[in-house]
């Protein structure tokens, strides 16, 4: 074997080794972040892990969808002035998160909806028996036809009802990802959310565009100006949500968060 061939083979296999090593290192990092994300301390573990996980974009989506099926209840600690559905002490001010973060499934839904700008139903969890039963009927027609589901449902506890409801949400999210994983990227997700006319999705995408900390792959300043901003300008003419209208004005008067731009 010639020295030149040996040289190129060394480079080739070296590149494969480095790529494999890099992937293994990233996987271990993501695994460790998910461990932190499922702990009790909000400011000590959960929020820092959430901010780091978001940087991996579509890489973390499959694991988030798996966690949607987790029925664990892990009461938050170290919440300080955090305001969320499980808050027990209110200081009159604070960081508001409209997700019931004591439940691992909802915690995962929180991050999943912020990464994808989708509305899977985890935000603002306020639902009564009538709404729950309607949703269950729509998703379990075969079971309903047996004639015993309504009785079973009414006998369930509040937490059991929430778990059943969230199973449906997780199935919907799983179905969405199976249909979209090959073509999904965060830029297209931003565009889709801006055109969705869904207040929750619009709220999440504007929070990201104004205050986002994680870089959006391939979102250059030029791309934002030529492909994203025109959609926002057009949305200003048609949007009917007062809060979103305010977000539009603030974003157009200020500028997109520099931290989300992919500056190479």
BAFI-120434 format. One record per residue (C-alpha): residue number from 1; x, y, z. Coordinates in steps of 0.02 Angstrom, whole numbers. Layout:
N
SITE   num       px       py       pz
SITE   NUM        X        Y        Z
...
***
This chain:
264
SITE   num       px       py       pz
SITE     1        0        0        0
SITE     2       72      167      -50
SITE     3      112      300       79
SITE     4      -11      420       -3
SITE     5     -153      293       10
SITE     6     -108      260      193
SITE     7     -110      447      224
SITE     8     -285      470      152
SITE     9     -353      316      240
SITE    10     -286      384      405
SITE    11     -375      549      374
SITE    12     -536      461      323
SITE    13     -546      346      474
SITE    14     -487      485      588
SITE    15     -631      593      528
SITE    16     -754      450      560
SITE    17     -685      427      736
SITE    18     -695      613      777
SITE    19     -873      623      711
SITE    20     -925      471      812
SITE    21     -839      541      967
SITE    22     -926      709      944
SITE    23    -1097      626      926
SITE    24    -1069      519     1081
SITE    25    -1013      671     1181
SITE    26    -1167      768     1126
SITE    27    -1283      623     1168
SITE    28    -1209      609     1343
SITE    29    -1227      796     1368
SITE    30    -1410      792     1315
SITE    31    -1444      642     1427
SITE    32    -1370      732     1577
SITE    33    -1474      887     1539
SITE    34    -1634      784     1533
SITE    35    -1591      713     1704
SITE    36    -1577      891     1772
SITE    37    -1737      941     1682
SITE    38    -1835      811     1780
SITE    39    -1771      862     1952
SITE    40    -1863      968     2082
SITE    41    -1765     1130     2090
SITE    42    -1833     1254     1962
SITE    43    -1693     1383     1966
SITE    44    -1558     1260     2017
SITE    45    -1589     1123     1888
SITE    46    -1745     1135     1778
SITE    47    -1732     1309     1703
SITE    48    -1543     1302     1668
SITE    49    -1566     1130     1587
SITE    50    -1713     1192     1485
SITE    51    -1611     1338     1417
SITE    52    -1469     1222     1367
SITE    53    -1582     1089     1292
SITE    54    -1668     1217     1181
SITE    55    -1503     1246     1091
SITE    56    -1511     1070     1018
SITE    57    -1675     1108      926
SITE    58    -1744      956      831
SITE    59    -1617      837      910
SITE    60    -1714      840     1075
SITE    61    -1890      828     1003
SITE    62    -1902      636     1004
SITE    63    -1851      628     1187
SITE    64    -1972      767     1234
SITE    65    -2113      671     1149
SITE    66    -2067      515     1249
SITE    67    -2075      617     1410
SITE    68    -2251      675     1366
SITE    69    -2307      500     1416
SITE    70    -2224      512     1587
SITE    71    -2357      523     1724
SITE    72    -2236      572     1864
SITE    73    -2279      714     1982
SITE    74    -2123      805     2043
SITE    75    -2166      957     2149
SITE    76    -2055     1105     2112
SITE    77    -1938     1176     2242
SITE    78    -1825     1330     2235
SITE    79    -1961     1425     2143
SITE    80    -1929     1596     2223
SITE    81    -2051     1715     2136
SITE    82    -2102     1593     1999
SITE    83    -2289     1599     1960
SITE    84    -2364     1441     1884
SITE    85    -2522     1336     1911
SITE    86    -2441     1245     2057
SITE    87    -2384     1402     2148
SITE    88    -2422     1400     2334
SITE    89    -2346     1569     2383
SITE    90    -2376     1728     2283
SITE    91    -2265     1881     2309
SITE    92    -2366     1999     2200
SITE    93    -2240     1989     2057
SITE    94    -2132     1861     1971
SITE    95    -2089     1755     1821
SITE    96    -2251     1684     1748
SITE    97    -2257     1515     1661
SITE    98    -2433     1454     1616
SITE    99    -2387     1269     1625
SITE   100    -2418     1148     1769
SITE   101    -2233     1108     1787
SITE   102    -2254      989     1934
SITE   103    -2302      857     1805
SITE   104    -2157      792     1700
SITE   105    -2270      773     1548
SITE   106    -2322      955     1554
SITE   107    -2143     1009     1588
SITE   108    -2094      920     1429
SITE   109    -2242      998     1338
SITE   110    -2182     1169     1394
SITE   111    -2012     1147     1313
SITE   112    -2082     1056     1161
SITE   113    -2203     1198     1123
SITE   114    -2065     1328     1144
SITE   115    -1947     1234     1028
SITE   116    -2075     1193      893
SITE   117    -2194     1342      911
SITE   118    -2337     1218      903
SITE   119    -2490     1218     1017
SITE   120    -2515     1041     1079
SITE   121    -2630     1095     1221
SITE   122    -2511     1099     1370
SITE   123    -2518     1287     1397
SITE   124    -2647     1368     1511
SITE   125    -2712     1204     1577
SITE   126    -2889     1249     1627
SITE   127    -3013     1115     1584
SITE   128    -3175     1053     1660
SITE   129    -3262      883     1658
SITE   130    -3372      928     1510
SITE   131    -3224      977     1402
SITE   132    -3126      824     1454
SITE   133    -3267      705     1417
SITE   134    -3294      784     1246
SITE   135    -3111      763     1204
SITE   136    -3109      584     1263
SITE   137    -3260      543     1155
SITE   138    -3178      619     1002
SITE   139    -3022      513     1025
SITE   140    -3092      350     1091
SITE   141    -3244      318      983
SITE   142    -3224      130      987
SITE   143    -3218      129     1176
SITE   144    -3367      246     1190
SITE   145    -3471      129     1082
SITE   146    -3456       -5     1216
SITE   147    -3573      101     1323
SITE   148    -3472      108     1483
SITE   149    -3345      247     1458
SITE   150    -3445      392     1530
SITE   151    -3473      299     1693
SITE   152    -3289      255     1706
SITE   153    -3239      434     1669
SITE   154    -3352      510     1802
SITE   155    -3278      392     1931
SITE   156    -3100      449     1899
SITE   157    -3010      570     2015
SITE   158    -2955      742     1955
SITE   159    -2774      685     1933
SITE   160    -2829      528     1839
SITE   161    -2930      635     1720
SITE   162    -2781      747     1688
SITE   163    -2670      597     1653
SITE   164    -2797      525     1529
SITE   165    -2814      695     1444
SITE   166    -2626      714     1429
SITE   167    -2612      542     1349
SITE   168    -2717      609     1206
SITE   169    -2607      764     1193
SITE   170    -2451      655     1188
SITE   171    -2524      546     1052
SITE   172    -2566      700      949
SITE   173    -2389      767      969
SITE   174    -2314      598      923
SITE   175    -2422      590      767
SITE   176    -2370      767      719
SITE   177    -2185      724      733
SITE   178    -2202      564      631
SITE   179    -2280      668      492
SITE   180    -2155      810      501
SITE   181    -1986      751      565
SITE   182    -1907      733      393
SITE   183    -1943      912      340
SITE   184    -1946     1005      507
SITE   185    -1826     1147      546
SITE   186    -1845     1296      662
SITE   187    -1850     1428      527
SITE   188    -1998     1346      442
SITE   189    -2077     1323      615
SITE   190    -2062     1511      647
SITE   191    -2143     1552      479
SITE   192    -2283     1428      508
SITE   193    -2320     1495      682
SITE   194    -2325     1675      618
SITE   195    -2455     1622      489
SITE   196    -2555     1511      608
SITE   197    -2677     1637      684
SITE   198    -2657     1537      845
SITE   199    -2630     1653      993
SITE   200    -2526     1529     1094
SITE   201    -2411     1493      948
SITE   202    -2394     1677      905
SITE   203    -2356     1720     1086
SITE   204    -2217     1590     1094
SITE   205    -2138     1640      929
SITE   206    -2136     1826      973
SITE   207    -2059     1789     1143
SITE   208    -1923     1695     1052
SITE   209    -1894     1827      919
SITE   210    -1882     1964     1050
SITE   211    -1797     1878     1196
SITE   212    -1732     1710     1132
SITE   213    -1566     1648     1200
SITE   214    -1537     1498     1087
SITE   215    -1468     1516      911
SITE   216    -1583     1467      769
SITE   217    -1484     1366      642
SITE   218    -1462     1460      476
SITE   219    -1560     1611      538
SITE   220    -1447     1747      471
SITE   221    -1486     1931      488
SITE   222    -1519     1938      301
SITE   223    -1638     1790      307
SITE   224    -1734     1870      451
SITE   225    -1748     2034      353
SITE   226    -1802     1955      189
SITE   227    -1907     1805      244
SITE   228    -1967     1829      423
SITE   229    -1992     2016      445
SITE   230    -2107     2034      291
SITE   231    -2225     1904      369
SITE   232    -2228     2006      531
SITE   233    -2264     2167      437
SITE   234    -2408     2083      346
SITE   235    -2471     2007      509
SITE   236    -2482     2180      586
SITE   237    -2620     2220      460
SITE   238    -2726     2066      495
SITE   239    -2692     2013      676
SITE   240    -2841     2030      795
SITE   241    -2758     1986      961
SITE   242    -2718     2144     1063
SITE   243    -2572     2065     1155
SITE   244    -2496     2001      993
SITE   245    -2519     2170      911
SITE   246    -2418     2247     1051
SITE   247    -2281     2116     1026
SITE   248    -2277     2155      839
SITE   249    -2255     2341      869
SITE   250    -2118     2314      997
SITE   251    -2022     2194      885
SITE   252    -2033     2307      733
SITE   253    -1982     2460      834
SITE   254    -1837     2368      915
SITE   255    -1750     2223      831
SITE   256    -1741     2034      834
SITE   257    -1639     1958      975
SITE   258    -1459     1950      915
SITE   259    -1433     1790     1015
SITE   260    -1546     1690      900
SITE   261    -1456     1744      740
SITE   262    -1335     1623      659
SITE   263    -1187     1738      634
SITE   264    -1047     1643      548
***
